[in-house]
Amino acid sequence: MSADEAGMISLRSFHLFFIYLALSLMVFTLAWAGRQAMAGRLDMGLLAAAGALLFLGLGYLSWFKRRYKGLR
């Protein structure tokens, strides 16, 4: 019985799900940090760090999708 017949998802799909989940959480963190920084309650360095992590995460997602394109 193959993974498709058993109703299981592939390792690639599982990995992509968690990459997307992490990126969506980073977007919300970035939005929160932006609001806190605008209110003067947070250092702009943390806002820059959150933005840099989002940028790196998008780069990782792009690399992963290109590298494992043929993998099911």
matplotlib code that plots the C-alpha trace (Angstrom):
import matplotlib.pyplot as plt

x = [0.0, 1.5, 1.3, -1.3, -3.6, -3.3, -4.3, -1.0, 0.8, 4.3, 7.3, 7.6, 4.0, 4.5, 7.7, 6.0, 3.1, 5.4, 7.3, 4.1, 3.0, 6.2, 6.1, 2.5, 3.4, 6.4, 4.0, 1.9, 4.9, 6.2, 2.8, 2.8, 6.4, 5.5, 2.6, 4.6, 7.5, 5.2, 3.7, 7.3, 7.2, 9.7, 13.1, 13.3, 16.1, 13.6, 11.4, 14.4, 15.3, 11.7, 11.7, 15.1, 13.8, 10.8, 13.0, 15.2, 12.2, 10.9, 14.3, 14.3, 10.8, 11.8, 15.0, 13.2, 10.4, 13.0, 15.2, 12.5, 10.2, 10.2, 9.7, 6.2]
y = [0.0, 3.3, 6.6, 8.0, 4.9, 5.1, 8.8, 10.0, 13.1, 13.2, 14.3, 17.3, 18.4, 18.0, 20.1, 22.8, 23.0, 23.8, 26.3, 28.1, 27.9, 29.4, 32.2, 33.1, 33.2, 35.5, 37.8, 38.2, 38.7, 41.3, 43.1, 43.0, 44.3, 47.1, 48.2, 48.1, 50.0, 52.7, 53.1, 53.5, 50.4, 48.3, 48.9, 49.2, 46.5, 43.8, 45.0, 44.8, 41.3, 40.1, 41.5, 39.9, 36.5, 36.8, 37.6, 34.6, 32.3, 33.4, 32.6, 29.2, 28.4, 29.4, 27.3, 24.3, 24.4, 24.5, 21.8, 19.3, 20.1, 16.6, 14.9, 13.8]
z = [0.0, -1.0, 0.9, -1.5, -1.0, 2.8, 2.8, 4.1, 3.0, 1.6, 3.6, 1.2, 1.8, 5.5, 5.4, 3.3, 5.7, 8.6, 6.5, 5.7, 9.3, 10.5, 8.0, 8.9, 12.5, 11.6, 9.7, 12.8, 15.0, 12.6, 12.6, 16.4, 16.6, 14.2, 16.3, 19.5, 17.9, 16.6, 20.1, 21.5, 23.6, 21.6, 20.2, 16.4, 16.4, 17.3, 14.4, 12.0, 13.3, 12.8, 9.2, 8.5, 9.7, 7.5, 4.5, 5.3, 5.7, 2.3, 0.8, 2.5, 1.2, -2.3, -2.2, -0.7, -3.4, -6.2, -4.8, -4.1, -7.1, -8.4, -5.0, -4.3]

ax = plt.figure().add_subplot(projection="3d")
ax.plot(x, y, z, "-o")
ax.set_aspect("equal")
plt.show()
